[in-house]
Amino acid sequence: MVFTVFRGKDVAGIQQFNPTHNLDMDSLNSNGNLETIPPYSNGGIDYPLGRLFRGSIPTFIPTKP
């Protein structure tokens, strides 16, 4: 949708490409394994900005910067 629906004057989308990508290793940079939850409190701890969760799968690692 970024490259079709939202595209227009002064709006662009960027996609990272790495020609040396190891096809045996998946990347978490696509954020397909990322979830957020709204602000809440739990056990006396406040999370006013909510929380960000990333799943954990052995073959998925964050790409080094």
N, C-alpha and C positions, 0 to 999 in steps of 0.2 A: 504494500500500500504506500510505503514511503516514496517509491519510485513512480507510482502511477497516480493514485488519488490525491496525495498531498502536494504533488509536484506543481509548480507554478512560478510566477514572477517572484524573485527574491526568496525562493524556497528550494532547498536541495537535499539530497540524501547522499551519504558516504558509506562505502562498503570496503572494509579492509581486505586486502588480497596479499597472500604470501606465496610466491612461486616455489618456495622450498618446503611447503607444508607437508608434514608426514601424514600420509593417508591412513596409517595404522593408529593414529592418535586423534581423538576428537578434541575440539576446543570449547571452552565455556564462554568465549568472547561473543558468541551469538546471543547469549542471554536467554536461550530457550529453557534453561533450567533455573530460572530466577523468579521468585515470587515476593510480593510485598503484602503487608497487612497494615491496617489503619492504626492510629494512635490508641494505646490502651495501657492499663496498669495490671500488674500481676505480682503477687507476693510482696507487695509494698514497693515495688520498683515501677516507676513511671517511664513509659516510652512515648513521649509527646509527639515524636515524628513518625511513629510506627516502627516496623522492623522490616529488614530485608533478609530474605532467606535464599541460599543457593544450595541446590541438591548436591549430593556426593556420590559419584560413580567412579570406580577406579580408573577407567580409561578416559575420563574427562578431567582435564587439568586446565587452569588458566594459562594462557599464552604469556610467556615472559615479555615484559615491555622492551 
